[in-house]
Amino acid sequence: MKVFRWRSLMLLAGAAVAAAGIAACGGDDDDAEPTPLPTAPAAAGDIVETAVATGNFTTLARALEAAGLVETLKGEGPFTVFAPTDEAFAALPAGTLDQLLANKDELTKVLTYHVVAGKVTSADVAKLTEATTVEGSKLQIKVEGGTVMINDATVTTADVMATNGVIHVIDRVLIPE
């Protein structure tokens, strides 16, 4: 039941992202090419397999399991995941991760705030000023000096391709308001 509800939300979010992608652009010069972001080679697995294979997302994988979202992110997609590293989770205030892991609804809200329906590559992200997440809130996107910011997180590696979407590595955990 939750997977069905989450997939329905993703379809709605996908429509919003598509509309935002058509209507929104970043920066002061609409004709300027965005600075390319660091990218990673394509992987042969889905979002979850690709994240696990990198070795930098063990906390994210554990959280996805606790929230019951693994099978969803192994699904057809496509998905765009702004994935916080283990270091990003470690930087949370003391006790925050344990509180999230103990509260499945809150954990699901935080994790789905990191997912946008559809495959949004770095070229697409750099042209947006916001994107609607699967959770339902909007992420603020800005490009400053070639650095892409998602809210207060920096995209450190872009376009980690998976068979069902793309991962953009970020240096902070995003918490919806």
VEXDREN-2710 file (C-alpha; in Angstrom, 1 decimal):
% VEXDREN-2710
k/r/px/py/pz
1/MET/0.0/0.0/0.0
2/LYS/2.8/2.5/0.9
3/VAL/4.7/1.7/-2.3
4/PHE/1.5/2.4/-4.3
5/ARG/0.9/5.7/-2.5
6/TRP/4.6/6.7/-2.9
7/ARG/4.5/5.9/-6.6
8/SER/1.4/7.9/-7.1
9/LEU/3.1/10.9/-5.4
10/MET/6.1/10.4/-7.7
11/LEU/3.9/10.6/-10.8
12/LEU/2.4/13.9/-9.4
13/ALA/5.8/15.2/-8.6
14/GLY/7.1/14.2/-12.0
15/ALA/4.5/16.4/-13.7
16/ALA/5.5/19.3/-11.4
17/VAL/9.2/18.8/-12.2
18/ALA/8.5/18.7/-15.9
19/ALA/6.5/21.9/-15.7
20/ALA/9.2/23.5/-13.6
21/GLY/11.9/22.4/-16.0
22/ILE/10.0/24.1/-18.8
23/ALA/9.3/27.3/-16.9
24/ALA/12.3/27.7/-14.7
25/CYS/15.9/28.5/-15.3
26/GLY/18.8/29.5/-13.1
27/GLY/21.3/32.4/-13.2
28/ASP/21.1/35.8/-14.6
29/ASP/21.9/34.9/-18.2
30/ASP/19.4/32.5/-19.8
31/ASP/21.8/31.8/-22.7
32/ALA/24.8/31.0/-20.6
33/GLU/26.0/27.4/-20.5
34/PRO/26.1/26.0/-17.0
35/THR/29.6/25.0/-15.7
36/PRO/29.9/21.2/-16.0
37/LEU/29.7/19.4/-12.6
38/PRO/32.0/16.5/-11.6
39/THR/30.4/13.3/-12.9
40/ALA/30.9/9.6/-12.2
41/PRO/30.8/6.7/-14.7
42/ALA/27.6/4.8/-15.3
43/ALA/26.8/1.8/-13.2
44/ALA/25.1/-1.3/-14.3
45/GLY/22.7/-1.5/-11.4
46/ASP/19.6/0.3/-10.2
47/ILE/19.6/3.3/-7.8
48/VAL/20.0/1.2/-4.7
49/GLU/22.6/-1.2/-6.2
50/THR/24.6/1.7/-7.6
51/ALA/24.6/3.6/-4.3
52/VAL/25.7/0.5/-2.3
53/ALA/28.4/-0.3/-4.8
54/THR/30.1/3.1/-4.3
55/GLY/30.7/2.4/-0.6
56/ASN/29.8/5.9/0.5
57/PHE/26.1/5.4/1.2
58/THR/25.9/2.7/3.9
59/THR/23.9/5.0/6.2
60/LEU/21.5/5.9/3.4
61/ALA/21.1/2.3/2.5
62/ARG/20.3/1.4/6.1
63/ALA/17.8/4.3/6.3
64/LEU/16.1/3.2/3.0
65/GLU/15.7/-0.3/4.5
66/ALA/14.3/1.0/7.8
67/ALA/11.8/3.2/5.9
68/GLY/10.8/0.3/3.5
69/LEU/11.8/2.2/0.4
70/VAL/14.4/-0.1/-1.0
71/GLU/12.0/-2.0/-3.3
72/THR/10.5/1.3/-4.5
73/LEU/14.0/2.7/-5.5
74/LYS/14.8/-0.6/-7.2
75/GLY/11.6/-0.1/-9.2
76/GLU/11.2/1.0/-12.8
77/GLY/11.6/4.8/-12.1
78/PRO/13.1/6.8/-13.4
79/PHE/14.2/8.6/-10.2
80/THR/16.6/11.4/-9.4
81/VAL/18.2/11.0/-5.9
82/PHE/20.2/13.7/-4.2
83/ALA/22.1/11.2/-2.1
84/PRO/23.8/12.3/1.2
85/THR/27.1/10.5/1.9
86/ASP/27.9/8.7/5.2
87/GLU/29.9/11.8/6.2
88/ALA/26.7/14.0/5.6
89/PHE/24.7/11.7/7.9
90/ALA/27.5/11.8/10.5
91/ALA/27.4/15.6/10.5
92/LEU/23.8/15.6/11.7
93/PRO/23.3/16.8/15.3
94/ALA/23.8/14.1/17.9
95/GLY/20.8/11.8/18.1
96/THR/19.1/13.0/15.0
97/LEU/19.8/9.9/12.9
98/ASP/18.7/7.6/15.8
99/GLN/15.5/9.6/16.1
100/LEU/14.8/9.3/12.4
101/LEU/15.5/5.6/12.3
102/ALA/13.1/5.1/15.2
103/ASN/10.3/7.0/13.5
104/LYS/9.4/5.4/10.1
105/ASP/7.0/8.2/9.1
106/GLU/9.5/11.0/9.7
107/LEU/12.3/9.0/8.2
108/THR/10.2/8.4/5.0
109/LYS/9.5/12.1/4.9
110/VAL/13.2/13.0/5.0
111/LEU/14.2/10.3/2.5
112/THR/11.5/11.2/0.0
113/TYR/12.6/14.8/0.3
114/HIS/15.8/13.7/-1.4
115/VAL/14.0/12.2/-4.5
116/VAL/12.6/13.9/-7.5
117/ALA/10.5/11.9/-10.0
118/GLY/12.1/11.5/-13.4
119/LYS/15.7/11.5/-14.6
120/VAL/17.1/15.0/-14.0
121/THR/20.7/15.2/-15.1
122/SER/23.2/17.8/-14.1
123/ALA/22.5/19.7/-17.3
124/ASP/18.8/19.8/-16.3
125/VAL/19.5/20.6/-12.6
126/ALA/21.7/23.5/-13.5
127/LYS/18.9/25.2/-15.4
128/LEU/16.3/24.9/-12.6
129/THR/15.7/27.2/-9.6
130/GLU/13.5/24.6/-7.8
131/ALA/12.2/21.1/-8.1
132/THR/9.3/19.4/-6.4
133/THR/10.3/16.3/-4.4
134/VAL/8.4/13.1/-4.0
135/GLU/7.8/14.2/-0.4
136/GLY/5.8/17.1/-1.9
137/SER/8.0/20.1/-0.8
138/LYS/10.3/22.1/-3.2
139/LEU/14.0/22.0/-3.2
140/GLN/15.7/25.3/-4.0
141/ILE/18.4/25.0/-6.6
142/LYS/21.1/27.6/-7.4
143/VAL/24.3/27.6/-9.3
144/GLU/27.1/29.9/-8.0
145/GLY/30.5/29.9/-9.6
146/GLY/30.1/26.5/-11.1
147/THR/28.9/25.0/-7.8
148/VAL/25.4/23.6/-7.7
149/MET/23.5/24.0/-4.4
150/ILE/20.4/22.0/-3.4
151/ASN/19.0/24.0/-0.5
152/ASP/22.2/24.3/1.7
153/ALA/23.9/21.1/0.3
154/THR/26.6/21.1/-2.3
155/VAL/26.4/18.7/-5.2
156/THR/29.9/17.1/-5.0
157/THR/29.5/14.5/-7.8
158/ALA/26.8/14.6/-10.5
159/ASP/25.3/12.1/-12.9
160/VAL/26.0/8.8/-11.2
161/MET/23.9/6.9/-13.7
162/ALA/21.8/3.9/-12.7
163/THR/19.5/1.7/-14.8
164/ASN/16.5/3.4/-13.3
165/GLY/17.6/7.0/-12.9
166/VAL/20.5/9.2/-11.7
167/ILE/22.2/10.0/-8.4
168/HIS/23.7/13.3/-7.5
169/VAL/26.0/13.1/-4.4
170/ILE/25.4/15.9/-1.9
171/ASP/27.4/16.8/1.2
172/ARG/24.5/17.4/3.6
173/VAL/21.3/15.6/4.6
174/LEU/18.2/17.7/3.5
175/ILE/15.6/18.1/6.1
176/PRO/12.1/19.3/5.0
177/GLU/10.6/22.2/7.0
END
